[in-house]
Each structure stands twice: as structure tokens, then as C-alpha cells.
Amino acid sequence: SLLDAVDNSLEAGVRQQIIFATNAAKVTRCRRSAEFTRLLAQATYIIPDGAGVSFPLRAAGFHRQQRVTGVDTAEALLVQANARARSLYLFGANEEVVQALAGRIRREFPQINLVGVRNGFIEGGEASLVLCDEISSLNPDYLFVARGTPLQEQWLISHLERLFFGVAIGLGGSFDVLTGRAQRAPDWAQKGGVEWLY
């Protein structure tokens, strides 16, 4: 599984793994942008976050392929990080949301070493380089980046040579869901592949 692969790689000392989620909108963006396709192709793992990706995969012969959401993956990585007493850096969303997520992690996952918390509103250039240096000096096992597509993918890949981390995941607007500020669709909509309607 993805979680086993990440866990085993971190235990073996492998760094700079990247997880990007993809959905129908990102597939469409890939068809229109060779640059965005190049960004996604640099991920270590790509998860099918959406029926628009998982259904065609099943039709193409990957019969057991289920939808794997970024939110569910993030939750599972938090459980893993807590069990292994690993470190985490949060980068994204607005200040209120990222601080709320940090508070939740401190309460519910006390074994996680939360080494950094930074909102996603950062100017380019020098400020990004300073942030990269901060993250790299901490070398977190997990780096959660929630800046939306394509900003999070562009930021991670363009700074990869300057960043040190174990595994990074692009989470879009998931910090809002992880804090309970945005509600997910009901189970029936998620399982039926129509969460996007909610």
C-alpha cells in the first residue's frame, strides 16, 4: 500500500518523496499544459482523488483501484507519524486554518513533533527561499503543503533542490476539511463517486 511504501522508505532513510493527488480537473489541466504534466510526473506517488480518475482506471483493467482522497491520505499519514513519533511541517491555507490544524494535531496526535506551521500566503522570490531554508534546516519527515493547484505543485517542484524533507503531499484545500471548517460530502456521495456535487 501507499502507506507501507512511505513508512518503509522513511525507515530506510529515503527523502524527498512527493505525493500528488489527481482528479478529472488535473487530468484536463495536463491535456492543456505540458508544464503541469511535467510537474505531476515528478511525483513519487500519484493518488486517484476523484471518480473522474478512479472509474477510468477500473475500466482500463485496474479493477481493484479505489478512490484515494488527499484528506484520507493526510489522516492516515498523521496516524503513521504519531505511531512513529515523526516530525511534521504544515505549510498552507490561511493563518486561522493552519493554526487550527496545528492545534488539532497537538491534541489528537501528541507524539508528532510539529516542527513548523506557516500559512500559505507567501510572496515569491526571497521569501520562498527563506521558507525553504527554514524547512530544510528542520528536515521534517512529513511536509503538508496546502496551497491549491497548481501553486502547491509548482512551489514544491521548483524548490526541490533547496528543500529537505521525508515525504511531501499536496493537499489543496484539505486543511479546511482536516480542521472541520469544511464538511465532506455524505458517505453515499463519496462512495457513489459524486462527492464533487456536494
Secondary structure, DSSP 8 states (H G I E B T S, - for coil): -HHHHHHHHHHTT---EEEEEE-HHHHHHHHH-HHHHHHHHT-SEEEE-SHHHHHHHHHTT-TT-----HHHHHHHHHHHHHHHT-EEEEEES-HHHHHHHHHHHHHH-TTSEEEEEE-S---STHHHHHHHHHHHHH--SEEEEES-TTHHHHHHHHTGGG---SEEEE-TTHHHHHTTSS----HHHHHTT-GGG-
